[in-house]
Amino acid sequence: MLAVQGLRRASGQAGVNAPRTWVIDFVTGALIAAPVFWMFTQFLAINLPGLTTTGWF
């Protein structure tokens, strides 16, 4: 989310501080991060730290 916000600010896009933009960036980040985390843990068998002791949830 913060990476996308930085790219938006660097390109000079208008409305970067709008709450709607933050929500869209958060959802986009979660949709990218969750499958990547799952692929690392399932396919590559790399143990990444989770948010809880059982994983992400």
Backbone torsions as a table, in degrees:
resi	resn	phi	psi	omega
1	MET	NA	-46.9	-177.6
2	LEU	-69.6	-31.3	177.0
3	ALA	-64.8	-42.7	179.0
4	VAL	-66.7	-39.5	177.0
5	GLN	-61.4	-41.2	177.8
6	GLY	-63.6	-40.6	177.4
7	LEU	-65.7	-39.5	178.0
8	ARG	-62.7	-43.7	-179.4
9	ARG	-67.3	-39.7	-179.6
10	ALA	-65.4	-33.6	179.8
11	SER	-84.0	-7.2	176.5
12	GLY	79.2	26.3	179.3
13	GLN	-67.8	143.7	178.0
14	ALA	-80.9	152.3	175.7
15	GLY	77.0	25.7	-177.3
16	VAL	-67.1	-32.2	-176.8
17	ASN	-88.8	5.2	-179.9
18	ALA	-70.4	138.0	179.5
19	PRO	-57.1	-34.8	-179.8
20	ARG	-62.8	-39.9	179.1
21	THR	-64.1	-41.0	178.8
22	TRP	-63.7	-39.8	179.8
23	VAL	-67.0	-43.9	179.0
24	ILE	-61.5	-43.0	179.3
25	ASP	-66.5	-36.7	178.2
26	PHE	-65.4	-45.6	179.8
27	VAL	-64.6	-42.5	178.4
28	THR	-61.4	-43.8	178.5
29	GLY	-62.1	-42.2	179.0
30	ALA	-66.5	-38.8	179.2
31	LEU	-67.8	-25.9	176.8
32	ILE	-87.0	-43.1	-173.6
33	ALA	-70.0	-39.8	-176.1
34	ALA	-62.2	-49.9	178.1
35	PRO	-65.5	-35.5	178.4
36	VAL	-64.1	-44.2	177.1
37	PHE	-60.3	-44.4	-179.8
38	TRP	-63.3	-43.4	180.0
39	MET	-64.3	-40.4	178.6
40	PHE	-62.4	-42.7	-176.0
41	THR	-78.2	-34.1	-176.1
42	GLN	-89.5	-52.8	-174.3
43	PHE	-82.1	-40.2	-176.3
44	LEU	-95.0	-10.0	-179.9
45	ALA	55.6	38.0	176.0
46	ILE	-99.3	124.9	-178.6
47	ASN	-82.7	103.7	175.2
48	LEU	-94.7	147.3	179.9
49	PRO	-67.7	137.3	179.2
50	GLY	-97.4	177.5	177.9
51	LEU	-77.4	-25.9	177.9
52	THR	-132.2	-178.9	-179.7
53	THR	-70.7	-17.7	-179.3
54	THR	-101.4	5.3	-178.3
55	GLY	121.2	-140.3	-177.2
56	TRP	-73.1	-35.6	-176.1
57	PHE	-126.1	NA	NA
